[in-house]
């Protein structure tokens, strides 16, 4: 049976969510399939770029959330 791997399979591998056997099979296919290897490299590059951007909420947003939570606590009490 021929196994076809998808972008989702590659992402599962990249995020370390495959078992040992699954990882081995996908990696073997990456080595044999230039198109799959290209997509794998692109997805890894994209993940690295996303991981390097540290995002955090605006201070005003945090303040609003805290005010609303305090208001909710007072209304419950």
PyMOL Python script that loads the backbone (N, CA, C, O; Angstrom):
from pymol import cmd

cmd.read_pdbstr("""\
ATOM      1  N   UNK A   1       0.840  -1.184   0.000  1.00  0.00           N
ATOM      2  CA  UNK A   1       0.000   0.000   0.000  1.00  0.00           C
ATOM      3  C   UNK A   1       0.882   1.243   0.000  1.00  0.00           C
ATOM      4  O   UNK A   1       1.840   1.331   0.768  1.00  0.00           O
ATOM      5  N   UNK A   2       0.563   2.186  -0.848  1.00  0.00           N
ATOM      6  CA  UNK A   2       1.318   3.425  -0.940  1.00  0.00           C
ATOM      7  C   UNK A   2       0.729   4.433   0.042  1.00  0.00           C
ATOM      8  O   UNK A   2      -0.480   4.666   0.056  1.00  0.00           O
ATOM      9  N   UNK A   3       1.596   5.029   0.864  1.00  0.00           N
ATOM     10  CA  UNK A   3       1.165   6.037   1.849  1.00  0.00           C
ATOM     11  C   UNK A   3       1.369   7.418   1.247  1.00  0.00           C
ATOM     12  O   UNK A   3       2.449   7.726   0.741  1.00  0.00           O
ATOM     13  N   UNK A   4       0.355   8.234   1.298  1.00  0.00           N
ATOM     14  CA  UNK A   4       0.453   9.618   0.854  1.00  0.00           C
ATOM     15  C   UNK A   4       0.451  10.497   2.090  1.00  0.00           C
ATOM     16  O   UNK A   4      -0.435  10.391   2.938  1.00  0.00           O
ATOM     17  N   UNK A   5       1.451  11.370   2.187  1.00  0.00           N
ATOM     18  CA  UNK A   5       1.558  12.250   3.349  1.00  0.00           C
ATOM     19  C   UNK A   5       1.065  13.640   2.997  1.00  0.00           C
ATOM     20  O   UNK A   5       1.280  14.132   1.889  1.00  0.00           O
ATOM     21  N   UNK A   6       0.406  14.259   3.951  1.00  0.00           N
ATOM     22  CA  UNK A   6      -0.178  15.589   3.762  1.00  0.00           C
ATOM     23  C   UNK A   6       0.598  16.634   4.554  1.00  0.00           C
ATOM     24  O   UNK A   6       1.497  16.304   5.327  1.00  0.00           O
ATOM     25  N   UNK A   7       0.243  17.879   4.354  1.00  0.00           N
ATOM     26  CA  UNK A   7       0.829  18.968   5.139  1.00  0.00           C
ATOM     27  C   UNK A   7       0.565  18.749   6.623  1.00  0.00           C
ATOM     28  O   UNK A   7       1.413  19.053   7.462  1.00  0.00           O
ATOM     29  N   UNK A   8      -0.597  18.227   6.938  1.00  0.00           N
ATOM     30  CA  UNK A   8      -0.936  17.953   8.336  1.00  0.00           C
ATOM     31  C   UNK A   8       0.017  16.919   8.928  1.00  0.00           C
ATOM     32  O   UNK A   8       0.435  17.054  10.078  1.00  0.00           O
ATOM     33  N   UNK A   9       0.363  15.898   8.162  1.00  0.00           N
ATOM     34  CA  UNK A   9       1.323  14.897   8.625  1.00  0.00           C
ATOM     35  C   UNK A   9       2.681  15.541   8.895  1.00  0.00           C
ATOM     36  O   UNK A   9       3.339  15.227   9.887  1.00  0.00           O
ATOM     37  N   UNK A  10       3.093  16.446   8.003  1.00  0.00           N
ATOM     38  CA  UNK A  10       4.370  17.128   8.179  1.00  0.00           C
ATOM     39  C   UNK A  10       4.355  18.006   9.423  1.00  0.00           C
ATOM     40  O   UNK A  10       5.326  18.043  10.178  1.00  0.00           O
ATOM     41  N   UNK A  11       3.252  18.711   9.631  1.00  0.00           N
ATOM     42  CA  UNK A  11       3.143  19.556  10.825  1.00  0.00           C
ATOM     43  C   UNK A  11       3.148  18.725  12.103  1.00  0.00           C
ATOM     44  O   UNK A  11       3.725  19.128  13.113  1.00  0.00           O
ATOM     45  N   UNK A  12       2.507  17.576  12.051  1.00  0.00           N
ATOM     46  CA  UNK A  12       2.509  16.679  13.201  1.00  0.00           C
ATOM     47  C   UNK A  12       3.938  16.259  13.531  1.00  0.00           C
ATOM     48  O   UNK A  12       4.315  16.192  14.701  1.00  0.00           O
ATOM     49  N   UNK A  13       4.722  15.979  12.512  1.00  0.00           N
ATOM     50  CA  UNK A  13       6.132  15.629  12.706  1.00  0.00           C
ATOM     51  C   UNK A  13       6.913  16.815  13.261  1.00  0.00           C
ATOM     52  O   UNK A  13       7.674  16.665  14.217  1.00  0.00           O
ATOM     53  N   UNK A  14       6.731  17.979  12.674  1.00  0.00           N
ATOM     54  CA  UNK A  14       7.455  19.183  13.093  1.00  0.00           C
ATOM     55  C   UNK A  14       7.178  19.518  14.549  1.00  0.00           C
ATOM     56  O   UNK A  14       8.085  19.931  15.272  1.00  0.00           O
ATOM     57  N   UNK A  15       5.950  19.347  14.983  1.00  0.00           N
ATOM     58  CA  UNK A  15       5.583  19.665  16.369  1.00  0.00           C
ATOM     59  C   UNK A  15       5.794  18.494  17.328  1.00  0.00           C
ATOM     60  O   UNK A  15       5.404  18.563  18.493  1.00  0.00           O
ATOM     61  N   UNK A  16       6.416  17.414  16.832  1.00  0.00           N
ATOM     62  CA  UNK A  16       6.760  16.296  17.689  1.00  0.00           C
ATOM     63  C   UNK A  16       5.576  15.505  18.194  1.00  0.00           C
ATOM     64  O   UNK A  16       5.609  14.977  19.306  1.00  0.00           O
ATOM     65  N   UNK A  17       4.533  15.416  17.394  1.00  0.00           N
ATOM     66  CA  UNK A  17       3.315  14.736  17.822  1.00  0.00           C
ATOM     67  C   UNK A  17       3.126  13.378  17.147  1.00  0.00           C
ATOM     68  O   UNK A  17       2.028  12.822  17.155  1.00  0.00           O
ATOM     69  N   UNK A  18       4.208  12.846  16.563  1.00  0.00           N
ATOM     70  CA  UNK A  18       4.122  11.524  15.953  1.00  0.00           C
ATOM     71  C   UNK A  18       4.859  10.519  16.830  1.00  0.00           C
ATOM     72  O   UNK A  18       5.776  10.872  17.573  1.00  0.00           O
ATOM     73  N   UNK A  19       4.443   9.272  16.730  1.00  0.00           N
ATOM     74  CA  UNK A  19       5.180   8.236  17.457  1.00  0.00           C
ATOM     75  C   UNK A  19       6.457   7.910  16.676  1.00  0.00           C
ATOM     76  O   UNK A  19       6.654   8.400  15.564  1.00  0.00           O
ATOM     77  N   UNK A  20       7.304   7.093  17.255  1.00  0.00           N
ATOM     78  CA  UNK A  20       8.601   6.780  16.649  1.00  0.00           C
ATOM     79  C   UNK A  20       8.455   6.160  15.269  1.00  0.00           C
ATOM     80  O   UNK A  20       9.171   6.527  14.337  1.00  0.00           O
ATOM     81  N   UNK A  21       7.542   5.236  15.143  1.00  0.00           N
ATOM     82  CA  UNK A  21       7.327   4.566  13.863  1.00  0.00           C
ATOM     83  C   UNK A  21       6.815   5.545  12.805  1.00  0.00           C
ATOM     84  O   UNK A  21       7.288   5.552  11.668  1.00  0.00           O
ATOM     85  N   UNK A  22       5.844   6.369  13.195  1.00  0.00           N
ATOM     86  CA  UNK A  22       5.303   7.361  12.268  1.00  0.00           C
ATOM     87  C   UNK A  22       6.350   8.362  11.834  1.00  0.00           C
ATOM     88  O   UNK A  22       6.418   8.719  10.658  1.00  0.00           O
ATOM     89  N   UNK A  23       7.164   8.818  12.766  1.00  0.00           N
ATOM     90  CA  UNK A  23       8.242   9.758  12.445  1.00  0.00           C
ATOM     91  C   UNK A  23       9.203   9.147  11.449  1.00  0.00           C
ATOM     92  O   UNK A  23       9.603   9.794  10.481  1.00  0.00           O
ATOM     93  N   UNK A  24       9.576   7.893  11.687  1.00  0.00           N
ATOM     94  CA  UNK A  24      10.516   7.212  10.801  1.00  0.00           C
ATOM     95  C   UNK A  24       9.954   7.119   9.388  1.00  0.00           C
ATOM     96  O   UNK A  24      10.662   7.395   8.419  1.00  0.00           O
ATOM     97  N   UNK A  25       8.698   6.736   9.264  1.00  0.00           N
ATOM     98  CA  UNK A  25       8.076   6.580   7.949  1.00  0.00           C
ATOM     99  C   UNK A  25       8.006   7.909   7.198  1.00  0.00           C
ATOM    100  O   UNK A  25       8.315   7.977   6.009  1.00  0.00           O
ATOM    101  N   UNK A  26       7.598   8.957   7.902  1.00  0.00           N
ATOM    102  CA  UNK A  26       7.497  10.264   7.251  1.00  0.00           C
ATOM    103  C   UNK A  26       8.889  10.754   6.840  1.00  0.00           C
ATOM    104  O   UNK A  26       9.062  11.274   5.737  1.00  0.00           O
ATOM    105  N   UNK A  27       9.874  10.591   7.715  1.00  0.00           N
ATOM    106  CA  UNK A  27      11.238  11.033   7.394  1.00  0.00           C
ATOM    107  C   UNK A  27      11.804  10.266   6.195  1.00  0.00           C
ATOM    108  O   UNK A  27      12.499  10.846   5.361  1.00  0.00           O
ATOM    109  N   UNK A  28      11.511   8.981   6.107  1.00  0.00           N
ATOM    110  CA  UNK A  28      11.965   8.199   4.955  1.00  0.00           C
ATOM    111  C   UNK A  28      11.344   8.730   3.668  1.00  0.00           C
ATOM    112  O   UNK A  28      12.015   8.826   2.640  1.00  0.00           O
ATOM    113  N   UNK A  29      10.061   9.073   3.731  1.00  0.00           N
ATOM    114  CA  UNK A  29       9.389   9.609   2.541  1.00  0.00           C
ATOM    115  C   UNK A  29       9.959  10.983   2.168  1.00  0.00           C
ATOM    116  O   UNK A  29      10.109  11.295   0.987  1.00  0.00           O
ATOM    117  N   UNK A  30      10.270  11.789   3.165  1.00  0.00           N
ATOM    118  CA  UNK A  30      10.868  13.104   2.906  1.00  0.00           C
ATOM    119  C   UNK A  30      12.185  12.945   2.160  1.00  0.00           C
ATOM    120  O   UNK A  30      12.485  13.719   1.251  1.00  0.00           O
ATOM    121  N   UNK A  31      12.976  11.937   2.544  1.00  0.00           N
ATOM    122  CA  UNK A  31      14.267  11.689   1.896  1.00  0.00           C
ATOM    123  C   UNK A  31      14.107  11.234   0.447  1.00  0.00           C
ATOM    124  O   UNK A  31      14.992  11.466  -0.376  1.00  0.00           O
ATOM    125  N   UNK A  32      12.997  10.596   0.135  1.00  0.00           N
ATOM    126  CA  UNK A  32      12.783  10.046  -1.202  1.00  0.00           C
ATOM    127  C   UNK A  32      11.938  10.928  -2.110  1.00  0.00           C
ATOM    128  O   UNK A  32      11.927  10.737  -3.326  1.00  0.00           O
ATOM    129  N   UNK A  33      11.234  11.888  -1.532  1.00  0.00           N
ATOM    130  CA  UNK A  33      10.287  12.694  -2.302  1.00  0.00           C
ATOM    131  C   UNK A  33      10.694  14.165  -2.239  1.00  0.00           C
ATOM    132  O   UNK A  33      10.477  14.824  -1.222  1.00  0.00           O
ATOM    133  N   UNK A  34      11.287  14.687  -3.327  1.00  0.00           N
ATOM    134  CA  UNK A  34      11.767  16.078  -3.315  1.00  0.00           C
ATOM    135  C   UNK A  34      10.668  17.112  -3.054  1.00  0.00           C
ATOM    136  O   UNK A  34      10.914  18.123  -2.397  1.00  0.00           O
ATOM    137  N   UNK A  35       9.471  16.865  -3.562  1.00  0.00           N
ATOM    138  CA  UNK A  35       8.377  17.823  -3.338  1.00  0.00           C
ATOM    139  C   UNK A  35       7.976  17.852  -1.867  1.00  0.00           C
ATOM    140  O   UNK A  35       7.739  18.918  -1.298  1.00  0.00           O
ATOM    141  N   UNK A  36       7.905  16.679  -1.264  1.00  0.00           N
ATOM    142  CA  UNK A  36       7.568  16.595   0.156  1.00  0.00           C
ATOM    143  C   UNK A  36       8.682  17.223   0.996  1.00  0.00           C
ATOM    144  O   UNK A  36       8.413  17.901   1.988  1.00  0.00           O
ATOM    145  N   UNK A  37       9.927  16.995   0.593  1.00  0.00           N
ATOM    146  CA  UNK A  37      11.064  17.581   1.305  1.00  0.00           C
ATOM    147  C   UNK A  37      11.017  19.107   1.239  1.00  0.00           C
ATOM    148  O   UNK A  37      11.309  19.783   2.226  1.00  0.00           O
ATOM    149  N   UNK A  38      10.655  19.642   0.089  1.00  0.00           N
ATOM    150  CA  UNK A  38      10.558  21.098  -0.063  1.00  0.00           C
ATOM    151  C   UNK A  38       9.468  21.656   0.852  1.00  0.00           C
ATOM    152  O   UNK A  38       9.676  22.658   1.535  1.00  0.00           O
ATOM    153  N   UNK A  39       8.312  21.002   0.860  1.00  0.00           N
ATOM    154  CA  UNK A  39       7.215  21.461   1.713  1.00  0.00           C
ATOM    155  C   UNK A  39       7.607  21.370   3.189  1.00  0.00           C
ATOM    156  O   UNK A  39       7.281  22.256   3.979  1.00  0.00           O
ATOM    157  N   UNK A  40       8.301  20.304   3.551  1.00  0.00           N
ATOM    158  CA  UNK A  40       8.761  20.127   4.934  1.00  0.00           C
ATOM    159  C   UNK A  40       9.691  21.274   5.339  1.00  0.00           C
ATOM    160  O   UNK A  40       9.542  21.844   6.420  1.00  0.00           O
ATOM    161  N   UNK A  41      10.638  21.608   4.478  1.00  0.00           N
ATOM    162  CA  UNK A  41      11.560  22.723   4.772  1.00  0.00           C
ATOM    163  C   UNK A  41      10.812  24.044   4.903  1.00  0.00           C
ATOM    164  O   UNK A  41      11.114  24.847   5.786  1.00  0.00           O
ATOM    165  N   UNK A  42       9.842  24.271   4.030  1.00  0.00           N
ATOM    166  CA  UNK A  42       9.056  25.511   4.087  1.00  0.00           C
ATOM    167  C   UNK A  42       8.252  25.589   5.384  1.00  0.00           C
ATOM    168  O   UNK A  42       8.190  26.647   6.010  1.00  0.00           O
ATOM    169  N   UNK A  43       7.644  24.488   5.787  1.00  0.00           N
ATOM    170  CA  UNK A  43       6.859  24.478   7.021  1.00  0.00           C
ATOM    171  C   UNK A  43       7.753  24.666   8.247  1.00  0.00           C
ATOM    172  O   UNK A  43       7.378  25.369   9.185  1.00  0.00           O
ATOM    173  N   UNK A  44       8.929  24.043   8.244  1.00  0.00           N
ATOM    174  CA  UNK A  44       9.866  24.229   9.361  1.00  0.00           C
ATOM    175  C   UNK A  44      10.330  25.673   9.437  1.00  0.00           C
ATOM    176  O   UNK A  44      10.458  26.235  10.525  1.00  0.00           O
ATOM    177  N   UNK A  45      10.583  26.271   8.278  1.00  0.00           N
ATOM    178  CA  UNK A  45      11.006  27.671   8.234  1.00  0.00           C
ATOM    179  C   UNK A  45       9.902  28.585   8.763  1.00  0.00           C
ATOM    180  O   UNK A  45      10.173  29.521   9.515  1.00  0.00           O
ATOM    181  N   UNK A  46       8.679  28.316   8.374  1.00  0.00           N
ATOM    182  CA  UNK A  46       7.544  29.104   8.843  1.00  0.00           C
ATOM    183  C   UNK A  46       7.375  28.971  10.345  1.00  0.00           C
ATOM    184  O   UNK A  46       7.135  29.965  11.031  1.00  0.00           O
ATOM    185  N   UNK A  47       7.497  27.753  10.866  1.00  0.00           N
ATOM    186  CA  UNK A  47       7.388  27.547  12.306  1.00  0.00           C
ATOM    187  C   UNK A  47       8.483  28.311  13.039  1.00  0.00           C
ATOM    188  O   UNK A  47       8.221  28.930  14.070  1.00  0.00           O
ATOM    189  N   UNK A  48       9.688  28.273  12.525  1.00  0.00           N
ATOM    190  CA  UNK A  48      10.800  29.006  13.157  1.00  0.00           C
ATOM    191  C   UNK A  48      10.528  30.500  13.183  1.00  0.00           C
ATOM    192  O   UNK A  48      10.793  31.170  14.181  1.00  0.00           O
ATOM    193  N   UNK A  49       9.994  31.023  12.074  1.00  0.00           N
ATOM    194  CA  UNK A  49       9.681  32.454  12.006  1.00  0.00           C
ATOM    195  C   UNK A  49       8.595  32.809  13.014  1.00  0.00           C
ATOM    196  O   UNK A  49       8.682  33.840  13.683  1.00  0.00           O
ATOM    197  N   UNK A  50       7.573  31.963  13.129  1.00  0.00           N
ATOM    198  CA  UNK A  50       6.501  32.227  14.090  1.00  0.00           C
ATOM    199  C   UNK A  50       7.012  32.127  15.525  1.00  0.00           C
ATOM    200  O   UNK A  50       6.632  32.925  16.381  1.00  0.00           O
ATOM    201  N   UNK A  51       7.866  31.151  15.780  1.00  0.00           N
ATOM    202  CA  UNK A  51       8.405  30.976  17.130  1.00  0.00           C
ATOM    203  C   UNK A  51       9.289  32.146  17.558  1.00  0.00           C
ATOM    204  O   UNK A  51       9.415  32.427  18.750  1.00  0.00           O
ATOM    205  N   UNK A  52       9.896  32.823  16.597  1.00  0.00           N
ATOM    206  CA  UNK A  52      10.810  33.917  16.945  1.00  0.00           C
ATOM    207  C   UNK A  52      10.069  35.221  17.263  1.00  0.00           C
ATOM    208  O   UNK A  52      10.671  36.162  17.782  1.00  0.00           O
ATOM    209  N   UNK A  53       8.782  35.281  16.959  1.00  0.00           N
ATOM    210  CA  UNK A  53       7.999  36.480  17.252  1.00  0.00           C
ATOM    211  C   UNK A  53       7.287  36.305  18.591  1.00  0.00           C
ATOM    212  O   UNK A  53       6.387  35.477  18.731  1.00  0.00           O
ATOM    213  N   UNK A  54       7.698  37.080  19.543  1.00  0.00           N
ATOM    214  CA  UNK A  54       7.063  37.013  20.864  1.00  0.00           C
ATOM    215  C   UNK A  54       5.968  38.068  20.914  1.00  0.00           C
ATOM    216  O   UNK A  54       6.226  39.268  20.824  1.00  0.00           O
ATOM    217  N   UNK A  55       4.771  37.597  21.056  1.00  0.00           N
ATOM    218  CA  UNK A  55       3.628  38.502  21.075  1.00  0.00           C
ATOM    219  C   UNK A  55       3.057  38.555  22.476  1.00  0.00           C
ATOM    220  O   UNK A  55       3.053  37.564  23.206  1.00  0.00           O
ATOM    221  N   UNK A  56       2.580  39.719  22.832  1.00  0.00           N
ATOM    222  CA  UNK A  56       1.911  39.884  24.112  1.00  0.00           C
ATOM    223  C   UNK A  56       0.823  40.938  23.954  1.00  0.00           C
ATOM    224  O   UNK A  56       0.910  41.809  23.089  1.00  0.00           O
ATOM    225  N   UNK A  57      -0.182  40.852  24.783  1.00  0.00           N
ATOM    226  CA  UNK A  57      -1.283  41.814  24.670  1.00  0.00           C
ATOM    227  C   UNK A  57      -0.845  43.213  25.105  1.00  0.00           C
ATOM    228  O   UNK A  57       0.106  43.383  25.868  1.00  0.00           O
ATOM    229  N   UNK A  58      -1.553  44.179  24.608  1.00  0.00           N
ATOM    230  CA  UNK A  58      -1.337  45.569  24.976  1.00  0.00           C
ATOM    231  C   UNK A  58      -1.619  45.737  26.471  1.00  0.00           C
ATOM    232  O   UNK A  58      -2.497  45.067  27.015  1.00  0.00           O
ATOM    233  N   UNK A  59      -0.890  46.615  27.127  1.00  0.00           N
ATOM    234  CA  UNK A  59      -1.078  46.842  28.566  1.00  0.00           C
ATOM    235  C   UNK A  59      -2.499  47.305  28.883  1.00  0.00           C
ATOM    236  O   UNK A  59      -3.056  46.950  29.922  1.00  0.00           O
ATOM    237  N   UNK A  60      -3.077  48.090  27.994  1.00  0.00           N
ATOM    238  CA  UNK A  60      -4.449  48.556  28.202  1.00  0.00           C
ATOM    239  C   UNK A  60      -5.425  47.380  28.172  1.00  0.00           C
ATOM    240  O   UNK A  60      -6.397  47.358  28.927  1.00  0.00           O
ATOM    241  N   UNK A  61      -5.167  46.414  27.310  1.00  0.00           N
ATOM    242  CA  UNK A  61      -6.023  45.233  27.233  1.00  0.00           C
ATOM    243  C   UNK A  61      -5.962  44.447  28.533  1.00  0.00           C
ATOM    244  O   UNK A  61      -6.991  44.027  29.061  1.00  0.00           O
ATOM    245  N   UNK A  62      -4.765  44.251  29.042  1.00  0.00           N
ATOM    246  CA  UNK A  62      -4.604  43.533  30.313  1.00  0.00           C
ATOM    247  C   UNK A  62      -5.333  44.273  31.433  1.00  0.00           C
ATOM    248  O   UNK A  62      -6.017  43.657  32.250  1.00  0.00           O
ATOM    249  N   UNK A  63      -5.183  45.584  31.464  1.00  0.00           N
ATOM    250  CA  UNK A  63      -5.839  46.394  32.483  1.00  0.00           C
ATOM    251  C   UNK A  63      -7.358  46.250  32.410  1.00  0.00           C
ATOM    252  O   UNK A  63      -8.021  46.097  33.435  1.00  0.00           O
ATOM    253  N   UNK A  64      -7.904  46.297  31.199  1.00  0.00           N
ATOM    254  CA  UNK A  64      -9.356  46.144  31.018  1.00  0.00           C
ATOM    255  C   UNK A  64      -9.836  44.775  31.492  1.00  0.00           C
ATOM    256  O   UNK A  64     -10.881  44.668  32.134  1.00  0.00           O
ATOM    257  N   UNK A  65      -9.088  43.749  31.181  1.00  0.00           N
ATOM    258  CA  UNK A  65      -9.470  42.400  31.611  1.00  0.00           C
ATOM    259  C   UNK A  65      -9.463  42.308  33.137  1.00  0.00           C
ATOM    260  O   UNK A  65     -10.389  41.762  33.736  1.00  0.00           O
ATOM    261  N   UNK A  66      -8.414  42.845  33.757  1.00  0.00           N
ATOM    262  CA  UNK A  66      -8.335  42.807  35.219  1.00  0.00           C
ATOM    263  C   UNK A  66      -9.475  43.600  35.865  1.00  0.00           C
ATOM    264  O   UNK A  66     -10.046  43.155  36.860  1.00  0.00           O
ATOM    265  N   UNK A  67      -9.812  44.769  35.310  1.00  0.00           N
ATOM    266  CA  UNK A  67     -10.918  45.567  35.838  1.00  0.00           C
ATOM    267  C   UNK A  67     -12.236  44.807  35.725  1.00  0.00           C
ATOM    268  O   UNK A  67     -13.029  44.784  36.666  1.00  0.00           O
ATOM    269  N   UNK A  68     -12.463  44.189  34.573  1.00  0.00           N
ATOM    270  CA  UNK A  68     -13.700  43.431  34.387  1.00  0.00           C
ATOM    271  C   UNK A  68     -13.767  42.231  35.325  1.00  0.00           C
ATOM    272  O   UNK A  68     -14.833  41.910  35.851  1.00  0.00           O
ATOM    273  N   UNK A  69     -12.625  41.567  35.536  1.00  0.00           N
ATOM    274  CA  UNK A  69     -12.640  40.422  36.442  1.00  0.00           C
ATOM    275  C   UNK A  69     -12.917  40.865  37.879  1.00  0.00           C
ATOM    276  O   UNK A  69     -13.631  40.176  38.608  1.00  0.00           O
ATOM    277  N   UNK A  70     -12.369  41.989  38.287  1.00  0.00           N
ATOM    278  CA  UNK A  70     -12.627  42.502  39.637  1.00  0.00           C
ATOM    279  C   UNK A  70     -14.101  42.895  39.771  1.00  0.00           C
ATOM    280  O   UNK A  70     -14.730  42.651  40.800  1.00  0.00           O
ATOM    281  N   UNK A  71     -14.625  43.496  38.733  1.00  0.00           N
ATOM    282  CA  UNK A  71     -16.041  43.882  38.744  1.00  0.00           C
ATOM    283  C   UNK A  71     -16.915  42.632  38.896  1.00  0.00           C
ATOM    284  O   UNK A  71     -17.893  42.631  39.644  1.00  0.00           O
ATOM    285  N   UNK A  72     -16.540  41.557  38.164  1.00  0.00           N
ATOM    286  CA  UNK A  72     -17.296  40.312  38.245  1.00  0.00           C
ATOM    287  C   UNK A  72     -17.225  39.690  39.635  1.00  0.00           C
ATOM    288  O   UNK A  72     -18.212  39.138  40.123  1.00  0.00           O
ATOM    289  N   UNK A  73     -16.078  39.778  40.263  1.00  0.00           N
ATOM    290  CA  UNK A  73     -15.908  39.237  41.612  1.00  0.00           C
ATOM    291  C   UNK A  73     -16.770  40.008  42.612  1.00  0.00           C
ATOM    292  O   UNK A  73     -17.390  39.414  43.494  1.00  0.00           O
ATOM    293  N   UNK A  74     -16.804  41.337  42.467  1.00  0.00           N
ATOM    294  CA  UNK A  74     -17.609  42.159  43.371  1.00  0.00           C
ATOM    295  C   UNK A  74     -19.095  41.864  43.216  1.00  0.00           C
ATOM    296  O   UNK A  74     -19.842  41.831  44.194  1.00  0.00           O
ATOM    297  N   UNK A  75     -19.513  41.650  41.963  1.00  0.00           N
ATOM    298  CA  UNK A  75     -20.931  41.349  41.717  1.00  0.00           C
ATOM    299  C   UNK A  75     -21.328  39.993  42.271  1.00  0.00           C
ATOM    300  O   UNK A  75     -22.480  39.792  42.657  1.00  0.00           O
ATOM    301  N   UNK A  76     -20.392  39.067  42.314  1.00  0.00           N
ATOM    302  CA  UNK A  76     -20.691  37.731  42.862  1.00  0.00           C
ATOM    303  C   UNK A  76     -20.728  37.771  44.390  1.00  0.00           C
ATOM    304  O   UNK A  76     -21.466  37.017  45.024  1.00  0.00           O
ATOM    305  N   UNK A  77     -19.918  38.663  44.972  1.00  0.00           N
ATOM    306  CA  UNK A  77     -19.800  38.707  46.434  1.00  0.00           C
ATOM    307  C   UNK A  77     -20.911  39.458  47.028  1.00  0.00           C
ATOM    308  O   UNK A  77     -20.978  39.599  48.249  1.00  0.00           O
TER     309      UNK A  77
END
""", "prot")
cmd.dss("prot")
cmd.show_as("cartoon", "prot")
cmd.util.cbc("prot")
cmd.orient("prot")
